[in-house]
Amino acid sequence: MPATVLSELRSPAADPGEGVLGDVLSRAAREGPGDLLLSSPGTGETWTAAQLLAAARAVAAGLLRDRPPGARIATCLGNGPAPVLLQLGVALAGMTLVPVNPRARPAEVEHALRLSGAACAFAAEEVAGNPVADLCAAVPGVDVVRVGDDWSAALPSATPGELPVVDPESLAQVQFTSGTTGRAKGVRITHRAMVVTGHAFAGRLGPVAGRTWCNPMPLFHTAGNVLGVVGALWARAEHVVLPFAPGPVLQALADRRVTLLSAAPTLLDLLAEQGPGELPDLRVLFTGGMTVTPAFVDRVERVFGARLSITFGMTETCGAVLQTAPTDPDPVRRGTVGAPLAGTEVRIAGPDGDVVPRGTPGELWARGARITRGYLDDPAATAAAIDAHGWLHTGDLAVMEPGGACRVVGRLKDMIKTGGENVSPGEVEEVLVEHPGVARAAVVGVPDERWGELVVAFVVPAGGPGPSPLELTEHCRERLSPFKVPRSWRVVDDLPMTASAKVQRAELRRIAAGAP
């Protein structure tokens, strides 16, 4: 009998050679000073590596003129060059960045600024109709710098002298979780975590990703400002930053001859519906934030003519733990979220905490340099998420395949218990989107006196009125055990999403339960 192979894997560490974000920028400027590293289709501006380093140093000097190293600087901005230069300048100054969602509501803005202790906030006048600067100005004790169309005039600038030496273990950012339930927690992210994650991400993509990366992912989130900003610096790629809108993004892909596009699955769906046309330079699509199906992988690769790379991660892991490579075999790319990134340990644990055999579902745990140092001013939440041995308990259910790649099959807290049986929402959703009339689907459980919970499905039609509940029921019955088939159907125009493009299941449960 062959020995049981357990679901635990340590990916070999790859020393990036640099410890803090400023070092990665300096390396890029040293190795290729004339390389184009940042471009803004919205303003028409570009920066070479040497110019970007000089601009970031000037921002750092301007910040240090008014505040000491260690100060916390908030940004509440839409995508563009300003948040990138502020991120780099804050890092060089030895300060801590606090990126805030520019579409956040007043209570969310106040919570982020107060919890982080931000001394200053660089805020747009408005983003998508949200009066961001006014919301920040309403929080006592925060100096607000209003950033309008002339964004460069709003950024601090001074002749740089000697900048502080920054400790790799010092706090680089406080980012806020998506907040699908309860108040958002402040996630503490170190310089080392950002540097090793950006390095591993760029390494997993490899040369096939090319040297022009388009990033419409939000720059207040790890997908945008760690995987995007830091990853592009490591790759010495032109980082094309702009807000997401299908038309401008498709135009940028053609005009900048983009080789890699980062976009959440829902955004890729929207672009695919537009019909991207011929994009001969595009080689890789990068996505994450929610489970995708083999059918989704096949469709977007066919529409865009590029390979898909998928990541699993969360704010607490700098955005990435597992990732498929564009060169992975089809079964890995189509059916998993890949193997652990360099320097990461992954374990699939059973309810007792013991490692389960490969092929057996359990909770995904992760450990390594990219893991958060905990939640800001919340030791109880930190202890609940990270155990005494440094393992982050993600709350995600996963299966490790024989080769080491992992499949995420659901969330522990999202597991539906009906009639004594467990139902994984992800399994039902995967079956639903196989129906040609379904574009997207989300499944939740609602309390029921007799069954414990009932399975409720929310369906976004692929076009027109979509399939009937009877048709969808029959579709599921052919593919699922009876207890997994949804008992109630809701046809909706779209699914409520968080800022990081994750389905707000708590909101769907509220709607399904008939709450006002």
N, C-alpha and C positions, 0 to 999 in steps of 0.2 A: 504494500500500500504506500503511495507517495506521501511524503511529509506535507502537513498542512502549511500553506503559505499565508502568513498573517498580513492584515491590511495596515502595514506601517512602512513608511518609506522616507528616507532622508536623501534629499537631492544634494549632491556635492556642492560645497561652497565655492564661489568664484570671487576672489578678492578683486573688487573693482579698482583698487589702487588710490581711490580718493575717498575722503571721509565726510565732506560736507558739500552742500549744493554749490557754494562759491568756487570750490576746487574743480567741480565738473565743468562749470562755465569757463574757468581759467584754462583748463586743459583744452577745451574746444578752441579757444582763441589762440592758444599756443600752437596747436597742431594744424589748424587751418584758419588763420586770421581772415582770409578773404572768403571763406565759405559763407553762403547765405544761410542764416540760422533762424530768422523770424520774418514773416511777412503778414501784412494785414490787407486782404482784398478790399475791406471796407474803406480804408483810408489811402490805399495805394502805397504805403510805406514799407520799406524793407530794411533789415539790419544784417550786416555781416557779423561774424563771430567777434571780431575786434570792436566793431561799433556797439554790439550788444553788451560786451563786457564794460566798455567805457560808459555807456548809458546807465547800466546797473550800478556801477561804482559811484556815479554822480548822484543817483537816487539814494544810495546808502549814506553818502556824505551829507546829503540834505536832511535825511531822517536823523542822523546823529547830531546834527546841529541843534536840534530841539529836544532830543530824548536820548536816554542812555541805552546801551546794549541791554537786552532782556525785555525791553518795552514790548507791549503787544499792540500790533497794528492791524486793524480790521480793513477788509476791502469788501465792498458791496457793489459789484460792477458786472455788467454784461461782458461777453467775450470780446476781446480786442487786445491791442498791445499794452494798454495800461495795466491790467492785472498781471501780465507776464513780467513787465519791468518792475512793478512793485514787489512781486514775489521774489525776484532775484535780488532787488535792492534790500529788502527786509532781511533776506538770508545773509547777504554780505555784511550787513550792519550788526549781525548777531542778535537780531530781534525775532519776535515770534509773530507769524502771520495768522490772522483769524479770518479766513474766507467765509463770507455770509451770502446765502442765496439772495440775489437781488429781487426775486419775486416773493420773498418771505413777507408774511403779514406782520402788522405792528407788534403783536405780542411775541412773535418768533424773533424779530430783530432785537427787541429789548432783551429777551432771554439770552441771546447769543452775546450781545455786547456786555451785559452785566456779568454773566457767568465767566466770560473770558477775561474780564478786567481790561478790555481794550482802552487804551489811552486816546486813540485817534481812529477815525474811520474815513477812508476814501470812498465816497459814495456817488453813484450816478444821480443826476437830477431825477431821472425816471427810467425805468426799464419795463417795457410792455404795459405802460400806463401806471405802473407802481411808483409812487413818489418816494423813491428810496432815500434820498438825502434828507427829506423832511422827516422820515421815520427815524433815521439815525439821530437827527438833531433833537428829537423829542426825548431822547434818553439822557438824563442828567449826567454830567461829568465826562462826556465824550466830545472831543474836538472833531468837528466834521469838516472835511475838505470836499467841496462839491466839484465833481468831475463832469464837465459838459463836453460839447463837441470839440473844443480846443483842449483835449485831454492832456497834452504834453505840458501846457502851462500850469496845470493843477498839480503835477508831480513835483516833489521836492527835488532840488538840485543844488549841488555845491561842488567846488573843486575838491576832489578826493585826496586825502592825505593817507596816513596809515590806518587801515581798517582793522577792527578787532580780530583776534584769533578766536575762531569758533570751535567749540567742543562738539565732536560728532554725536555725543549722547545728549546734547542740549536740545531743548524744545524748539523745533522748527515751525510747527503749525499746531493750531487747535482747530480741528474740523468737526463739524456737527453731523451726527448720524441722521439718516433720512427721517426719523421720527414717524414711522408708520403707526406706532402706538406710543402714547405718553409724550413727555417733553424730550426734545432732542438732547443727547448727551454730548459733551465736549470730548472728543477723542484726541489724546496727546500723541503727537507724531514727532519723532526725532529726525535730525539730519541724516543719521546713518540709515534709518529705515527708508527714507526717501531715496537716498543714493543707491542702496543695494537693490531696491525694488525697480527703479528706473533702469539700472544696469541689467538686471535679470530679464526684464521685459524686453528691452532692445535686443538682448542676446537671443531670446527665444524666437523673436521675429526673424532675426538673421538678415543676411544681405538681400534676400529676396524681397524684403520690404522697401528697398530703394532708399532714396535720399530726399523725398518730399512728402511730408506727413501733414494731412489735413485734419484738423482737430476742432470740430464744432461741439465737442463734449464740454459741459460746464466747467469753467476754470475755478469754480469755488469747490470742486469735488476732486477726489483722488484720481478719478479717471482722466480728468482734464489736466490737473496741475502736478501730478506725479507721473503717471504713465505717459501723458502728453508732453509736458514741459521738460521733465527730467529725462524721460526716455529719448526724446528728440535730441537733447544735448549730448547724451552718450553716443547716439548714432550720428551726430554732427549732420542732422537732417534739417532741411528748411521746414520750420514749424509754421504752418498756415493756420492762423486763428481767426475765427469769425463765429457769430451767433448762428444757431441752427435755423435755417429756412431752406426748403427744398431747392428753390430756384438759385439763390446765391451759392449754395454749396455745390450744386451741379456745375455752375459756371466756374467756380474756383477749381474744381477737379480738372476741367478742361484747360483753363487759362494757365494754371500753375503746373500743369503736367504732373499731377499728384500720383504718387506711387502707393501710398497707404492712406486709407480713410478710417478714422475712428468714429463709430456711431453706435448708439444703443439699438437693440433689435427693432424697437418701434420706429426709430428714425430711419433705419435701413428699409423698413417696410414702406414708409412714406416716400423715400427716394425711388424705390423700385416701382411704386405706383406712378411716379412721374415719367418713368421711362428714361433712364440715364443716357441712352444713346451710346455712341462709340467712345470709349475711354481707353485707348491703347496703352497708356502708361500705367494704369491702375493695376497693381499686382496683388495687393493684400487688403482685405477688409478686416477690421478688428472690432470685436463687440463683446459685451458682457452685461451684467446687471440683472439678467433673468435667464431662466432655462430656455434653450432653443432646441428645436426638434431636427432630426435628420432631414425632414422635408423642407424646413426653413433653410438649412445649410445648402441643400441642392438648389433651391429656388434663387437665393441671392447670388450664389456662385454663377449660376447660369445667366442671370440678368446682368450682372456686373462684369462677368468674365474675369473674376479674380478669386483667389483663395481666401477662405475665412479662417481667422484665428479667434478663438473664444477663450475668455478668462473667467475664472471664478475668484471673487475677492469681495472685500467689504472695506469700509473706511478703517476699521480696526487692523487691517492688514496692508494698508497703503494701496488698496485697490486690487491686489492680485496675490493669489497663493498658488493656483493651478492655471495652466494655460496650454492650449494646443498650439503647435507650430504650423505655419503654412505648408510645411513639407511633410507633416505627419501622414501616415497612411489613412485612406478614406475611413475605415471603421473608427479610428481615433478621432478624426476631425468631425465626423458626422454624429457620433454617438456619445462623446465624452467632453469634459472640460479640461482634459489634458493631465499631464504629470506635474508634480511640484516644481516651482521655480527654484533656481539655484539658491542654496542656503536655507531651504525650508524643510522642516520635518512635518509630515502629515500622518495622522493616525485615524482609523475608523474604529470607533469605540462602541461597545454595547452598553446597555443600561447600567451594568456594574462597573463600567470604566475599563474593562479588559478589551484588548484588541481582538476584533473579530476576524475570521478567515476571509481571504479575498473572495469577492462575489457575494458577500453577506452585507446587507445594509446596516448602517449604524451612524452615529453622530460623527461629523467631520471635526477633528481637532487639528490645530496648527501651532507650530512653535518656530521661532527664529528671530533674526534681527529686525524683520519688517513688522513684527507684531507690536501693537500699541503698548505704551507704558501704562496704560490705564485711562480711566475717565477723570476729567478735571473735577476736583473737589467732590468726588463720589466714590469713596473707598468701598462701599457696600456693592455698588454695581460692578466695580473692578474685580472684587473677590468673586462675584457670581459668574463673571465671564472668563477669568484667567485663574487657573488653579495654582497651587503652591509649587508645582513643577514647571510653570511657565507655559502650559498648554492653554491656548485660546479655544474655548468650547463655542463653536460657531452657531450651534442650533440648527445646522443643516444636516439632513439625512443624505448619505452618499454611499456608493458602492465602489470599491477599488477593484479594477479589472486585473486579470492575471499579469498583464504587462506593466501595471503601475499607474495607468491613467484612471481617472475617477469620473463617475457619473453622479451628478447631484439629482436626487429623486424626490426632494421635498424639504419642508421645514418641520422640525419636531412640533412646534407650537401650531402649525397649520394642519397637522395630521387630523383627519376627520374620523371620529369613532361612531359608527352607526351599527346598531344591532349587535354589538360585541365584536365587530370587525373593524380593522383599520383601513382607511382609504387615503392614499397619497394623492393630493390634488394634482401634482405634476403628471402622474400617470394618466389621469382622466383628461387633463388638458392636452396632452400629447395625442391622444386618440381623437379628440374633438378637432384639432387643427389639421388632422389628416383629411377631414371632410372638405371637398373643394369649395363649399359655400361658406366656410368659416375662416376669417382672417386671423382673429385672436380669440382667446378664451381664458377665463379664470374660474376656478372652482373653490367654493368655500363650504363650511358646515354651519348650520344654524341649529340652535337648540330645539329638541323635540321631546315631549314627555314620554312617548312610547319608544322611540328608537335611540334616544340619546342625542343624536344629531341627524339631520337630513342633508344630503348632498345637493347643493344648489350650483347651477352653472350660469355664468354670464358669458354671452357670446356676441362678438362683433362680426357681422356678416361681411363676406368678401365683396359683396356688391348686391344692390337691390334689397328686397326684404329678407333674403337669406332663407335657409331651410327651416321647416316647421319643427316644433318640439317633437312631434311624432316621428319625423324623419331622423332627427338627431338621436332620439331614444333608440330607434331601431339600429342606427349606426353604432351606438355604444354597446347595445346588447350583443352585437355580432363580435365584439372585440374585448368585452370586459365581463367579469363576473357580475351577476345581478345586483349584489349589494353596492357595487361601485357606480352603477348607472345613476346619473342625476335624477332626483325626484321633481325638481322644479327648474324652470328655464327662464332666463331673462335676456332678451335681445336688446343690446345697447349700442349707441353710436361709437363709444370708446370706453376704455377702462381707466379708472382713476389711477394716476401714477405719482410716485414721489419725484423729487427733483433729480434723483439718480436713476430714473426710468425703471423703478420697481413697482409692481402692482401693489396698490394699497388694499391689502386684503381686509384690514380692520374696517375700512370704509365699505367694502363690499358686504361684509358680514352685517354691518349696521343697516345697509339698504335691504339686504335679503330678509332681515328680521322685521322689516317694516318700521324702523325707527324714523322719526321725523328729521 
